[in-house]
Protein backbone atom coordinates (compact mmCIF):
# COMPACT_ATOMS: atom_id res chain seq x y z
CA UNK A 1 0.00 0.00 0.00
CA UNK A 2 2.81 2.44 0.84
CA UNK A 3 4.44 1.99 -2.55
CA UNK A 4 1.29 3.18 -4.28
CA UNK A 5 1.28 6.54 -2.49
CA UNK A 6 2.29 9.45 -4.65
CA UNK A 7 5.00 11.85 -3.58
CA UNK A 8 2.28 14.49 -3.23
CA UNK A 9 0.42 12.33 -0.72
CA UNK A 10 3.65 11.73 1.17
CA UNK A 11 4.39 15.46 1.12
CA UNK A 12 0.89 16.25 2.36
CA UNK A 13 1.15 13.70 5.18
CA UNK A 14 4.59 14.95 6.15
CA UNK A 15 3.41 18.56 6.06
CA UNK A 16 0.42 17.76 8.26
CA UNK A 17 2.70 15.95 10.71
CA UNK A 18 5.06 18.92 10.87
CA UNK A 19 2.16 21.29 11.49
CA UNK A 20 1.06 19.22 14.45
CA UNK A 21 4.57 19.44 15.90
CA UNK A 22 4.89 23.22 15.49
CA UNK A 23 5.03 25.43 18.52
CA UNK A 24 2.63 28.32 18.95
CA UNK A 25 5.36 30.76 17.93
CA UNK A 26 6.04 28.80 14.76
CA UNK A 27 2.33 28.72 13.93
CA UNK A 28 2.09 32.49 14.37
CA UNK A 29 5.16 32.96 12.18
CA UNK A 30 3.68 30.64 9.55
CA UNK A 31 0.35 32.51 9.54
CA UNK A 32 2.11 35.88 9.34
CA UNK A 33 4.18 34.70 6.40
CA UNK A 34 1.15 33.38 4.54
CA UNK A 35 -0.64 36.69 5.07
CA UNK A 36 2.35 38.64 3.74
CA UNK A 37 2.69 36.31 0.77
CA UNK A 38 -0.98 36.81 -0.15
CA UNK A 39 -0.56 40.58 0.17
CA UNK A 40 2.47 40.46 -2.14
CA UNK A 41 0.56 38.38 -4.69
CA UNK A 42 -2.37 40.82 -4.50
CA UNK A 43 -0.11 43.82 -5.01
CA UNK A 44 1.67 42.25 -7.97
CA UNK A 45 -1.58 41.23 -9.64
CA UNK A 46 -3.05 44.68 -8.90
CA UNK A 47 -0.27 46.18 -11.01
CA UNK A 48 -2.10 44.62 -13.97
CA UNK A 49 -5.33 46.41 -13.01
CA UNK A 50 -8.14 45.42 -10.67
CA UNK A 51 -10.25 43.78 -13.39
CA UNK A 52 -7.26 41.73 -14.54
CA UNK A 53 -6.49 40.71 -10.97
CA UNK A 54 -10.06 39.51 -10.42
CA UNK A 55 -10.03 37.66 -13.75
CA UNK A 56 -6.76 35.91 -12.85
CA UNK A 57 -8.11 34.82 -9.45
CA UNK A 58 -11.27 33.53 -11.15
CA UNK A 59 -9.21 31.65 -13.74
CA UNK A 60 -6.93 30.19 -11.06
CA UNK A 61 -9.93 28.89 -9.15
CA UNK A 62 -11.95 27.61 -12.11
CA UNK A 63 -9.14 26.11 -14.18
CA UNK A 64 -6.48 25.18 -11.63
CA UNK A 65 -8.65 24.74 -8.50
CA UNK A 66 -6.52 27.25 -6.59
CA UNK A 67 -8.51 29.65 -4.42
CA UNK A 68 -6.86 32.94 -3.50
CA UNK A 69 -6.65 32.07 0.19
CA UNK A 70 -5.02 28.69 -0.56
CA UNK A 71 -2.13 30.12 -2.61
CA UNK A 72 0.39 29.95 0.28
CA UNK A 73 -0.45 26.27 0.80
CA UNK A 74 -0.27 25.54 -2.93
CA UNK A 75 2.67 27.71 -3.89
CA UNK A 76 4.13 25.22 -6.37
CA UNK A 77 0.76 24.73 -8.08
CA UNK A 78 0.27 28.51 -8.10
CA UNK A 79 3.67 29.09 -9.72
CA UNK A 80 2.91 26.44 -12.36
CA UNK A 81 -0.50 27.99 -13.05
CA UNK A 82 0.96 31.50 -13.41
CA UNK A 83 3.54 30.11 -15.85
CA UNK A 84 0.79 28.41 -17.87
CA UNK A 85 -1.28 31.59 -17.93
CA UNK A 86 1.50 34.05 -18.76
CA UNK A 87 4.13 31.86 -20.41
CA UNK A 88 7.55 33.48 -20.43
CA UNK A 89 5.96 36.68 -19.09
CA UNK A 90 5.30 34.93 -15.77
CA UNK A 91 8.87 35.67 -14.68
CA UNK A 92 8.15 39.42 -14.65
CA UNK A 93 5.10 38.91 -12.43
CA UNK A 94 6.96 36.49 -10.15
CA UNK A 95 9.81 38.99 -9.72
CA UNK A 96 7.26 41.66 -8.81
CA UNK A 97 5.71 39.34 -6.22
CA UNK A 98 9.12 38.69 -4.73
CA UNK A 99 9.97 42.39 -4.57
CA UNK A 100 6.77 43.05 -2.63
CA UNK A 101 7.29 40.06 -0.34
CA UNK A 102 10.90 40.90 0.46
CA UNK A 103 9.87 44.51 1.13
CA UNK A 104 7.16 43.35 3.55
CA UNK A 105 9.65 41.35 5.63
CA UNK A 106 12.22 44.15 5.61
CA UNK A 107 14.78 42.44 3.38
CA UNK A 108 16.54 43.55 0.23
CA UNK A 109 15.50 41.68 -2.86
CA UNK A 110 18.19 40.45 -5.21
CA UNK A 111 17.18 38.86 -8.47
CA UNK A 112 19.71 36.89 -10.48
CA UNK A 113 18.25 36.77 -14.00
CA UNK A 114 21.35 35.09 -15.38
CA UNK A 115 20.54 32.03 -13.28
CA UNK A 116 17.59 30.38 -14.98
CA UNK A 117 17.52 27.64 -12.37
CA UNK A 118 16.41 29.99 -9.57
CA UNK A 119 12.71 29.40 -9.12
CA UNK A 120 9.93 31.51 -7.67
CA UNK A 121 9.32 28.77 -5.09
CA UNK A 122 12.94 28.94 -3.95
CA UNK A 123 12.68 32.69 -3.43
CA UNK A 124 9.52 32.18 -1.35
CA UNK A 125 11.24 29.52 0.76
CA UNK A 126 14.29 31.76 1.25
CA UNK A 127 12.11 34.58 2.59
CA UNK A 128 10.32 32.22 4.95
CA UNK A 129 13.55 30.75 6.28
CA UNK A 130 15.10 34.14 6.92
CA UNK A 131 12.10 35.95 8.39
CA UNK A 132 12.90 37.71 11.65
CA UNK A 133 9.60 37.56 13.54
N, C-alpha and C positions, 0 to 999 in steps of 0.2 A: 504494500500500500504506500509506503514512504517513497519508493522509487517513482511512483506515478505523480507525485506532487510537483507542480511547476515551481520554478524559482520565484515567481511572483507570490505564490502561496507561502513559500518558505519565508520570503521577505516580510510578508504581511504578518505571519505568525511571530517572527522574530521581533518585528517592530512593536507588535502588541505586547509582547513579553517585556521589552525594554521600557515601554510606557508604564507598565505596572510596577517596575522597579525604580522609576524616577522619584526623586525627592520632590517635595513641594516647591522648592526653589527652582529646580530644573523644569518642573511643569510650568511655572510662571514665566521662566525664560523662554520656553518653547512657545507658549501662547503669545508672548510679546513679539517674538520673532515672526510668527505666522501673521500677526496683525500688521507688522511693518512690511512684510513681503507683499501682502495684499494691497497695502497702500501704494507701494512702489509700482506694482502691476497696474493699479488704477491710474496712477499719474502718467505712466508711460502710454497706456492706451488712450488716456484723455488727450494726449498730444496729437492724436489723430482726429480729434473732434468727439463730442459727446455721442452723436448718433452712431459714429463708427465704433466707439467703445461698446455701446449697447448691442450693436449688431454682432460684434466679435464675441461678447459674452453669450449671446443667444446661440450663435453658431457653435461655440465650444460646448455648450450644454446639449444642443440638439444632435450634433454630429459626433462629438467625441465623448459625450456623457460626463463632462467636467463642469460642475457648477462653480461659480465664482468663489464661494466660500471654501470649496474643497481644493483649490489650486495648491495651497501649501502642502497638502497631503498627497497630491498627485503631481508633483513638480516635474517629474520626468515625462509623464503623459502630456502635461501642459506644454512643455518645451517642444515635444514632438508635434503636437497639434499646431502650435504657432509656426513651426517650420513648414508644416503642410499647408497652412493657410497663406503664408507670406513668401514661401520659397527662400531664395537667397536673401531677400529683404528682411527676414526674421532676425538676422544678426543685429541690424540697426535697432530694432525694437528691444531685443534682449540686452544690448549694451545700455540703452536708455533705462531699462528696468534696474539694471545693476547700479547705474549711477545714482538713481533715486534711493535704492536700498542702502548702498554704502553711505550715502549722505545721512540717511535716517539713523544709522548706528554710529555716526561720528567718525567714519573712516574715510581715507582717501581711496578713490577708485583708480585702479590702473588696469588698462585694457591692453592686451598684447595681440594686436591683430595679425602679426606675423606668425603666431602660433595657432594654426587651425585646429589643433587638438584640444585647446582649452574650451570647455563647454559651459554653457549657461548654468547647468546643474552644479558644476564644480565651483563656479563663482558663488552660487547660493550657499553651498556647503561651507565654503571658506568664510563667508560672512558669519554664518551661524557659529562656527567653531571659534571665531575670534571676537564674538560679541562680549562686551564688558558690562553686563548687567544681569 
